[in-house]
Amino acid sequence: MKNFITTLISCSIYMTIIGMIIMFITLLIKEKYKEKSFYHIWILIVLGLVIPFRPYWGKFLINIANNSDMLIQLVNSDKNYLNLVSNTQIVATKIYRINSHLYLFIFIAWLIGVISIIFYSILKHINFLFIIKRWNEQIKGKEEITTFKNIKKELGIKSNIKLYMCPLIKSPMIIGIINSTILIPQIEYTPLEIALILKHELVHFKRKDLWVKILVIIAIAIHWFNPFIYLLPSIVSLNCELSCDEKVLHNKDIKVRLTYFDALVKTIKSQSKLKTSLSYNFFERRKGMEHRLLSILNMKQKKNGRYIVLILIPIVLSTGVLVGCNKSISTVQPTSNTQPKSKNQTKTDFYSKSILKKYKSFDDFQKKAILEIPYSEQKYGTTYSGTLKFAEGKVINTTNKFVATYQGIIKIKAQ
Amino acid sequence: MKITKKLPDAEFKIMKVVWENTPPITTSIVMKQLEEQEEWKLQTIISLMIRLIERNFLRTEKIGKERTYYPLITKEEYLKFETNIFIKQYHDNSLVSVVNSFFDGKKVKDSDVTQLLDWVKRKRV
């Protein structure tokens, strides 16, 4: 449990740092590269936030119940004690995690947060769909329906996408992953503007941007304790829109761009009439809007930043693997053979550093000895090494933070 | 007349028909237009319209044998009311919605928009 929580927090912190570095880098190079590359980078980050937990979920849950035995053989190279030690087998049975109530409590609190955010989002969305549906009206103009069909053909979309007018909303939008519907508000757009707006929404459909939004919700649900995660939706959303604008306006002349610009300004204007509560924003929204409007008119050729995304993939994924390891500790398994082969065996992976000379008898040793057992564990291509300290048959200390939660009951028996 | 409550679905459907037609409205007009969507009996429609009268959405007159209905609240008035509720629910919502908007105006301040529009004006000149 503790490992799970530390994993979660370390992943959150790691991804926050990466996100901040990327935001900083973006400021420096945003003029040079296509918006698409930045959008892909953010999708990668969202995946990094969501994925590390997925492959290890099952394993983690099973691990709690899976208590394997641990056999540690003590062999001392010191000749005087070789006999004693080689005849001694320390059997650590039932290694299990300390089911600390505190960690369990934190875990449950986290889980409640995750479930409530997901449920809240689903309910809110269902409610949203119902309210919208009440007001949906058929598009009356035949012209719009023909343009819609033409753009669909142009983009190679064969799926059935509905098109409605909805007076309740203030911006055109696309909703629904299964039954995709494009909604147009009651705003006086010119036919050319409508065509560009429809293309914008259909590009969203083609790129499956709604799936990204769902991933963002999952990322928020998992990392709800991280205050920075709440910045993620607006960052991803802005990058998504910017790259969508870019795609729609690819190779378009300034005339088309100005039409698009006007359509966006009209939409912004219609929203300004609404009264929204004053809420503090970490980012200045206006800057985002200006950025978007400016980039619509920007006709400079930009570099394809594909390699930036490629460089970032291992960085983000490596976190995932590392984070995954920390969590899924099962048991410490000695790499050597646990049965002594001969009395003269001097080299093993596990040996006792304790000075056994101090003890009068085996019983005395069993009572008083503090054993320091260095061990190494190989997992996921990484070697973890540390020292386990045993006293009175219990692990009292370890230098490796990854096994800090082990409690061992050690039976020492003379053979 | 101030609207205080959101209309239930069934009554909203009746009102939609009322708004689409020029008054006076009769139950038979409503019935005919809802035929395709709903299998409502005449009695259901009459009781729904009575409820709408109680809500002050409709008023009724009796000319001869026929009872006619007139809207008291226009579509625009009611739309404004629902839009406000809708905005409160969805624009002040800090969480993401699974929607791709052309322009996502969530949490945009009015002052920001006016400043932006000034900026646009300056840019275009």
Interface residues (C-beta under 8 A of the other chain):
Chain A: I117 Y120 S121 K124 H125 N127 F128 I131 R134 W135 P167 L168 K170 S171 P172 M173 I174 I175 I177 I197 H200 E201 H204 D209 L210 K213 I214 V216 I217 I220 Y230 P233 S237 C240 E241 A263 L264 V265 T267 I268 K269 Q271 S272 L274 K275 T276 S277 L278 S279 N281 E284 R285 R286 M289 E290 L293
Chain B: D9 F12 L79 E82 T83 N84 F86 I87 Q89 Y90 H91 D92 N93 S94 L95 V96 S97 V98 V99 N100 S101 F102 F103 D104 G105 K106 K107 V108 K109 D110 D112 V113 T114 Q115 L116 L117 W119 V120 K123
